[in-house]
């Protein structure tokens, strides 16, 4: 989340990207107390979020495609959220 917070604090981001990052950060903060996130089962999913956040932070400091990197982070966050909240009718605990 530190990577997301660092990127979200940059003033050079457009309003749309800023809103998307705020939403991602809110989703991740809401999962901090989830049983799934506290278990080892979440590691592949949270690692994907971490990799996407690092790539986004690197892209924000360069001329890369910030929208594409934000979309990757959103996808990784949705995946963690779906796994921890039981999307599809099954909760992994």
C-alpha positions in Angstrom: 0.0 0.0 0.0 3.0 2.3 0.5 3.6 2.2 -3.3 0.0 3.2 -4.0 0.1 6.0 -1.4 3.3 7.3 -2.9 1.9 7.4 -6.4 -1.5 8.7 -5.2 0.2 11.6 -3.5 1.8 12.9 -6.7 0.3 16.0 -8.1 1.1 15.1 -11.7 -1.6 12.5 -12.0 -4.8 13.3 -13.7 -8.0 13.5 -11.7 -9.4 10.3 -13.2 -6.3 8.3 -12.3 -6.3 9.9 -8.8 -9.9 8.8 -8.2 -9.1 5.3 -9.4 -6.1 5.0 -7.1 -8.1 6.4 -4.2 -10.7 3.6 -4.9 -8.0 0.9 -5.0 -6.5 2.2 -1.7 -9.9 2.2 -0.1 -10.6 -1.4 -1.3 -7.3 -2.6 0.0 -7.6 -0.9 3.4 -11.0 -2.5 3.7 -9.5 -5.9 3.4 -6.8 -5.5 6.1 -8.9 -7.3 8.6 -10.2 -10.0 6.3 -9.4 -13.6 7.4 -8.2 -14.5 3.9 -5.7 -11.6 3.8 -4.3 -12.6 7.2 -3.6 -16.1 5.9 -0.8 -17.5 3.8 -3.4 -18.3 1.0 -3.4 -14.6 0.0 0.3 -14.3 -0.8 0.1 -14.9 -4.5 -2.8 -12.4 -4.8 -1.3 -9.7 -2.6 2.1 -10.2 -4.3 0.4 -9.4 -7.6 -1.0 -6.2 -6.1 2.5 -5.3 -4.8 4.1 -5.9 -8.2 1.4 -3.9 -10.0 1.8 -1.0 -7.4 5.6 -1.0 -7.9 5.2 -0.9 -11.7 2.7 1.9 -11.3 5.2 3.9 -9.1 7.9 3.4 -11.7 5.6 4.4 -14.5 4.5 7.5 -12.6 8.1 8.7 -12.5 8.6 8.2 -16.3 6.7 8.8 -19.5 5.0 5.4 -19.3 1.3 4.5 -19.8 -0.1 5.4 -16.3 -3.6 4.3 -17.4 -2.5 0.8 -18.3 -0.5 0.3 -15.1 -3.5 1.6 -13.1 -5.7 -0.9 -14.8 -3.3 -3.7 -13.9 -3.4 -2.6 -10.2 -7.2 -2.4 -10.3 -7.4 -5.9 -11.7 -5.1 -7.3 -9.1 -7.0 -5.5 -6.3 -10.4 -6.9 -7.6 -8.9 -10.4 -7.6 -7.8 -10.1 -4.0 -11.1 -8.6 -3.0 -13.1 -11.3 -4.8 -11.1 -14.0 -3.2 -11.4 -12.6 0.3 -15.1 -11.6 0.1 -16.4 -14.8 -1.4 -17.2 -13.7 -5.0 -18.9 -16.6 -6.6 -20.5 -17.8 -3.4 -17.4 -19.3 -1.8 -15.3 -17.7 0.8 -11.7 -18.9 1.2 -10.7 -19.1 4.8 
